[in-house]
């Protein structure tokens, strides 16, 4: 979360726009890696046959599978790289793009991401490319992110982060 706060600080300091994205059904949109097969026990009451003798083959990374977050996260990272973003080698799952004087950066936390940009049109172009493999829900000027409330006055360069609703 420190990285996300760092990006929010950069946005406030340099007057950047904020966009939050959430990948709908994140694990189910990902695809299982080729050459690997995963199987799961059939839950009680779901099988006509004896669950001790039969298993179910997983066709998509689902929430209960231990590797799901890594499989889906790696595929999302590949989609971001294909959209022209570069992954920060020192901070995994943090991506950036320079295009002349325009800057785009994002930090992912599982299926949620915060994006900062100096050029909203260029960010929209990147998000359109990411939306080909992963359907996104976009929130412009978010007021809440991962349980943190955000009050951002872009014109004044002031951003307040707090968890007042939890107190």
N, C-alpha and C positions, 0 to 999 in steps of 0.2 A: 504494500500500500504506500510505502514511502516514495516509490517511483511515480505513482499516480499523483500524489501530493506535489512532487517536483514538477510534473507537467502542468498541474493547475497553477502553481506559482509562476511558471514561465508564461502561461496565458495571461495572468494578471499583470505581470511586469511589462510584457510587450504588447498588450491589448489584442490578444488573439481571440478568435472565436472558439467556442466549445461545442462539441457534439458527442453525445453518448450513443453507443450502439449496443444492441443486445441481439445475439443470434437466436432465433426461434428454434426450439427443438434441436439444440446444438449437437447433442450426441447422435441423434437420429439422422441429421443431415450429412454426417461424415460417412465415409465408406470404410469397410474393413480392408486392411492391407492385403495386397495380392500375395498368395503363397502361404498365408497363415489362416488357420481355422480356429475358431473359439466355440466351445460348447458349454452349456449351462445345465444344471439339474432342473428338471421340470418341477415347478412348485406343487405342493399337495393340492389336490382338487382340480388341477388343470390337465391332468393326463388320463386318457382312457386306459393306458397301459401302466404297468408297474414303473414308477419313477426310479426305482433302483436298477432297472434294466435298460431304460431308455433315457436319452439326453436330447436337448434341443440345440441345433446349430444356430449360432448368432449370425444374423445377416447384416446387422448394423451395430456400431458401438452404442450400447445402451447404458443407462445410468448405473446399473448394478455391476457392470464389468469393470474390473480394476484398471484396465488399460484404456478405458474410454476417454478419459481426459487427455491423455497423451496422444492418442490416435487422432481425436478431433482437433486438439490444439495444434498438432503438427500440420494437419491439412489446412487449418485456418492460416497458419504462418505461411504455408506454401502459396495460398491464395493472395495474401498480402504482398509477398515477394513478387508474384506474377503481376500484381497491379502496380509494380514499380517502387514499392517500399523496400527499405534495407533494414535488416534486423541488427540491432545494436549488439556487438560481440560481447560486451561487458554486462549487459542487462537483457537476459533472454525475455522474449515476448514483448519487447519494446521496439517499435519500428519508426523509421523516420524517412523523409524524402525532401531533398532540396531541389528546387526547380527555379534557377535564377535567384531572385531575392525572396521567393515564396518558400515557406516551410510548412511541412505537415509532420505531425508525430502522433503516435498512439501507444497506449499501454493496455495490454489485455489482462484480464483476470477471468479465467475460464471462458465464459461466453459473453462477458461484458467488456466493453472497451471505452476509454475516454480518448477523444481526438482533439488536438489543438491545431489551429491553422491560421496562416496569414491570408489565405486566399480560399474562400468557401467554394468557388467554382471548381478549383483544382481538387479540393477534397471530395466534392460530389463525384467527379470523374473517377477517383480512386474507389470510392464506395460503390459506384455502379459496377466496377469490375469485380469487386469482392462479392457483390450480390449475385453473381452468376452461380458460384458453387454454394454459397451460404445466404439464405434469406435473412435480412437484418430488419430490426426495428430501430429507427433513428429518432433521437430526441435532441432537438436543437435547444441550446441554452438550458441544460439540465439543472434542476434544483435539488436532485438527490442522486447519489452515486454510492453504491455499496454501503448503504446505511449512513452515509455522511450527507448532511444537508449543505447545499452550496448557495451562497448569496453572492452574485457576481455583478458588480457595477463596472462594466467595461470602460465607459467614458471616464470614470474616476480612477480606474486602475486598482480597484479594491475588491478583494474576494475574501469572504468569511466562510470558513469551514467549521461546522459544529455538529454535534450529535444531541441537540436539544430535545428531540423527541424520545430519546432513550433515558433521559434524566428524570 
